[in-house]
Structure formats: structure tokens, C-alpha cells
Amino acid sequence: YSCPDSPGWTLAVPDQVRADIFLKELAGSEKTGEWPNLITLLLPNDHTSGLSPGSPTPRAFVADNDLALGRIVEAISKSRFWSSTCIFVIEDDPQSGYDHVDGHRSICLVISPYVRRKAIVSKFYNQTSVLHTMELMLGLPPMTQMDAMAPVMRECFTDKPDLTPYAAIPSNVPLDETNPARASLSDDALHWADECLAQPFDELDKADEDILNKAIWYSAKGFDAPYPAAFAGAHGKGLKALNLALSPNEHMDKDPD
């Protein structure tokens, strides 16, 4: 059931290639009128490889990811399948990154003619909420008690469809922008380049999250910008306002520096 042309996990392949492969299959389905009820698609390049010399910059990686997703959504929204399609876009985890509510929190995009356009839904959902919502759409029973009890993402949807297609936004970041060569670096830039070079980016989620987060921060903000350690990991600073709380035995990440 897997696409034989899919490159799978590798940061060496642009997400544009993955988008091209998907769009080719979509074009074939347009001709036959047959499309799977469920499709999963991996677009991994927003993971980035930090400040690794010679690799795409973090912002180029993210721009590649954004553009690929936009192209895919545009094509689906202009296809014969749009009226009965819902797209969920979610990270596998937020990499213990920064968030004013909590480092566990991650963004989820829901795209469909039946979603509330330009709405921000702040109700508590989790990874299994996405799964549970999909199961209800497909008429499938829950697989475990975890997805059975997960809150359904009802607040994202409306009864009145809007079939207006999406237009992908061109990238304003060069997709071929790369980090400087190691020989040109010194001081902090050289230190974090070497830290990133030591990471196993050829394996899924094996890179040290703390090192990668800091490298991305310094790439975006500069080495003089203080790293916001208080907002990394499970800080839980914004949970009270949402009537949520950390478990008493939850591990609180601390900045190793």
C-alpha cells in the first residue's frame, strides 16, 4: 500500500520532489475517478538539519516544506475529490520546542470545504483526537481506549461547505539557500555548526532535541539573542488559563547550559 516512488525519511530529498510524486498520483486518480479513502503523506523537511555546513538553512528547509504543502492543498482543492476531502496536517511531536502554553503543544491544520475558514481553535485536542476524528469520518470503530476517549475535533468544522479552492503562496525564501562552509566559520557559529554535524540526521528523530532547537534559534535570531530556555520542554506556563495542568510526576526539562 506504499508508494514505490516515495523517498521516505531523508533530508537529502526536497519536499518538492515528494509533492511532485503525490501530484502525479492525484492526476492519475483524476482520470480514473478512484482515490483511496485514507492517504498518509510524509513531508519531513521542516525538521531541518540545523546549522550543518553546506546543508539548506533552517528557513530554506521550512520554506520547502511550506511550499510543498501549499502545492498539494491547491491541487486537491481544484480536484474532483475536494468536496469530500479533509486534510489534517500535524507534526509527529513538537520537538520539545518553544510555546507560550507548553513545550508539548504542537500546531495542527485542518483543511476542507467543511472547516471554519481562518479560525483558530484553542480547545484541547491531542494526537489521538486527530485519529478519532478520522475514524468517525471513515465510519471506523476506535482501535484502542486511547483513541476512543480522545476528544473529537468538532469545533473545527461547519455545516455549510465552502468549495473555494486554495491558491498556493510562492516561497519568498530561496530554496537552495545553504549554511556557510565550516572553513568560513569561527566562535559560536563554528561551535554550533560542529554540534549539528555530530547529529545523526540520517535517522528519524535521533538528533538531540536541545541542540537542534538551539541551532534553529540562533539561525533565526542570531547568536547574541538569548535562548528562551524557560519556554523549552514541559514548562506548563500557560496551562492554568486553559484549565489544564501538568501531571505531578511530569519531567520538567531544564536548560543544560
Buried (B, 14 or more C-beta within 10 A) or exposed (E): EEBEEBBEBEBEBBBBBBBBBBBEBBEEBBEEEEBEEEBEBEBBBBBBBBBBBEBBBBBBBBBBBBBBBBBBBBBBBEBEBBEEBBBBBBBEEBBBBBBEBBBBBBEBEBBBBBBBEEEEBEEEBBBBBBBBBBBBBEEBEBEEEEBEEBBBBEBBBBEEBEEEEBEBEEBEBEBEEEBBEBEEBEEEBBBBBBBBBEBEBEEBEEBBBBBBBBBBBBBEEEEEEEBBBEBBBBBBEBBEEEEEEBEEEEEEBEEEE
